């Protein structure tokens, strides 16, 4: 059963690979912004993703996607320190022309532009031989990831 916060963020119990973090050691977890925002802005539920699960990686968009809603809601001052915590724990990839081309060509279904760029960054890590899983609370992104045979990390696993 989902809490109200889980419903707002889109995270769903039992979705993804079905494996919990105890089932297998992970080397890299690609952190989608939806997980960071759920961790930061929900009071009654927080995604269970930490550096104990593996190296947390995202692309540079993560910073912008976290700070933009904080500024638009006029809560950057009150939530600023909390926002720096997840950003500081994540290795940030720079976006390259390669990512832009991949986002244009390799995504099999309609997806928001920034989500396409995140999946392109994810694909880059996978192409480099990384054992990488996607942590996302975005239902549409997870659907497209499944179409691409991307392994999902369940941010609700205890």
N, C-alpha and C positions, 0 to 999 in steps of 0.2 A: 504494500500500500504506500502511496506517495503522500508526503506531507504537502502542505500548501506551498512551501518554498520550493520543493522539488517540482511541483506543477508549474510554478512561475519560471523556473530555470530550464525546465525541459528534461532534467535528469530523470531516468526511470529505473526502478529496481529491476534487476534481472536482464537488463539490456546489454548489448555488447557481446563479448566473448563468453560470458558466463563464468569465467575463471575469476577467482579472487586473487588478491596480491600474495596470499600465502601459497597459492598453487604453483607459482613459478617466479623465479627471480627475473627481474626486468633490468634491461640495461638502459633503455631510453624511453621516456614517456613524453610525447609531444602534447603540450598543454594548450588547448584551445582557450580563447578568451572567455568563453561562457563559463568554464570551470573557475577561473580566477575571479570573475565577477560574482558568481554564486558564493564563493568562499568569502568574498569581501562584503557583499550587500545583504545576504540573507541572515536572519537572526536565529531561526529555529532549525536550520540544517546547514551543514557545510560538507562539501565534497571531500572525500577521503583520499587525497593525493598528496604525497610528500616525497622528500628526497630519499626516504628509506625505500621507496618503491623503485627507484632508479634515478638516473639523471633527468631532470626536468628541462625540456627544450621547447622553445617557441620561436617565432620570428619577431623582428623589431616592431611589428604592428601591435603586439601585445601591450606595449607601453601606451600607445595612442588610444587603443581600444579600452584600456582601463581608465586613463585620465579623462577622456572626453565625457563619459557619462557622469563622472564625479564633478567636473566643472559645470556641465549643463544642469545638474541638480543642485548646484551651489553647496556641495558637501566636500570639496577638495580639501579644505582646511581641516575639517573634522575627521576625514577618512584618509588623509594623506599618508600618515605614518603606516597605517594598516595596508595601504596600497603599495607602499615600497617593499613590504615583506615578501609578497609573492613574486614581484618583479625581481627582487634581489636574489631569489632562489632559482631563477630560471636562466639557463644559458640562451642568449638571444642570437639568432641567426640574422645576418644581413640579407635583405632581399636583393636578388641579382636579376639581370636580364633573363637568365635561364629560368628563374621562377615565374617570370611574367609570361614567357612562351609556354611553359608547362600549364599554367593556369588557363591560358587561352585554348590549348589544344588537348590536354589530357584528362579533363574532368568530364565524366560521361553523362552528367545530368545538370540541369539548371541549378545554380548555386549563387549565393551572394558573392560579390567580387572579393571581399576580404577573406571569406571562407575558402574561396578557390585558391587564393594566395597561400593560406595556411596549409591546405592540402598539397599544394605544389612544394612547399618547404618540407612537409612530411615526406613526400615522395623522394625528394633529394636525399634525405637521411637514409631512407630505405635503399635507394640506389647505391649508396656508399657502403652498404653491407651492415648497417646498424640494425639491431633487433629493436624495433621501435613500435610503440602502440600509441593510439590516439585517445586522449582523454578529452571528451567533449560532453556538454549538457545540451547541445544544439541538436534537436531531433532530425532536422533536415540534413545537417552535416553528417550525422551518424548514418543516415540512410544512404547518402552518396558514398560514404566511406565503405559501407558494406558492399555496395556495387563494385567498388574498386578492390575488394578483398583486403581491405585494411583491417588489421587486428585492433579491436577496441579495448581500451582499459576502462573498467567499470569504476567510476569515481565514488560509488556507493559501497563498494566492497569493504568489509571490516577486517 
